[in-house]
Amino acid sequence: MPERESMGGAVTDLGPARVAELDVSDMLGAMAGLSAQVRDGYAAARRILSEVALADGAAVGAAPALPARPTGVAVLGMGGSAIGADLVLGASPHLAVPAVVVRGYDLPAWVGPDWLVVAVSYSGETEETLSATDAALDRGCAPLCVASGGRLAALVAERHLPAIAVPPGLQPRAALGHLAMPLLAALERTGLVPGSKEDVSEAAAVLDEAAVDYAAEVTDEFNPAKAVARRLEGRVTFVYGAGPTAAVARRWKTQINENAKAPAFFAELPELDHNEVEGWSAGGSLGQSSHVVLLVDAQASERIRRRVDVTADAIAGRGVPVERLETRGVSPLARVFSLVALGDHVSLYLALLEGVDPTPVDTIQRLKRRLAGEPDAS
C-alpha cells in the first residue's frame, strides 16, 4: 500500500490517472454501479419474496414464513451490512410499527415471532449477527437472511429460512444496493409500506446522474465531490443530519473511516443541540483542525431548517468551517440516496488525497483475526 502523502495540497490531480494509480480495486466503479444495484437488488428481492409465504408467526408447511402483520421490525447487522437498513428506515417516515437496527450480539427482549426480523451479513460470517440470529430462532422468529454465503447461508439451508442471496466478491460497504433493497421489499411484502417501485426508479435515476457528476473526468470546478474532499483534507470531519439525513450522516462517517482511513464522527439534530454543540465552545486545536458538514433534507420542516441555521452559526462562530449540503429528488428514498452518492464519492477522493487505496481495511481485518484468536500476520 502506498504511504500517505503529506497534506497541504501536495496532490493536485484527482483525475483518472490518480484513480488508476491508487484505486486498484475499483471502488469508484462500485460507486458508479450503485444505481444498478438498487434497481437489480429491488427487482430480485421482490421476485424472491413474492414466493415466500406469510403467516401469523407460524410456519406454512415445512418452510418458515414471514409474519403477515408484523408488530415491529428488527434488522440484525453490523457495519456496511447494517447501514442499508438505516437508510431504508430513514426513508420510511410513515412506518407504523417500531423498527430497530440491532448492532450487537444480543436481541432485545421485546422482539418476538410477530416481528419482521431481517439478518444481514454480506460475508455470512459476522459473529454478532449470527449470535442475534440464533436468539431470534430460539424465540420462534423466521428471520429473512441476506448474505453472499458463509454460516448464515448454511443456516438458511439447514433451517429452510427465507433468504436472499447477494453477489459475492465485494466489500460490504460497496454492496449497499444489494443489502438495502431486500429490507425495502420485505417491508412491502408484509404490508408495512406501500409499493416502492416508482421511488426506487427515481432513486436509481438520481444515482445515475451522480455517477456522471462525480466522475473522475469531471474537474474540481464542476465536481462537488472533489471540491468537498479538498476542503476536508487534513481535517477531522463531523457530519450532522436530521430526520432522513441522520442515517446518511452515519454513512458519510463510516465511508470516510473505511475509504479514506481517516477519523470522522456523526451526530443527529436536534439531539446534538442538547450536548455536542457545547463541545465546540472549547475552541482550541480541535476546532482549528475540524470541519462540520450539515446534511439538510430539501423537504425539512421550518423548525429543522431554523435549527440548522442557528447550529451552523454557533459552530462557525468558534472558527470552525461549516458547510451545508442539500438532498435532491422528490421521494424520501431518492433524497436519501442523493447525499449517499455524494458522500461516497467524497470519501473516495479524500482517500486519493491521503494517498491510500480506498478498498483494503487492514486494521479491521487484524482486529477480527485477534478476536478470533488467530495470529496477527502483520
Summary of the structure (lengths in Angstrom):
residues: 378
radius of gyration: 20.9
end to end distance: 13.1
largest distance: 65.5
contacts: 1324
relative contact order: 0.15
helix: 50%
strand: 14%
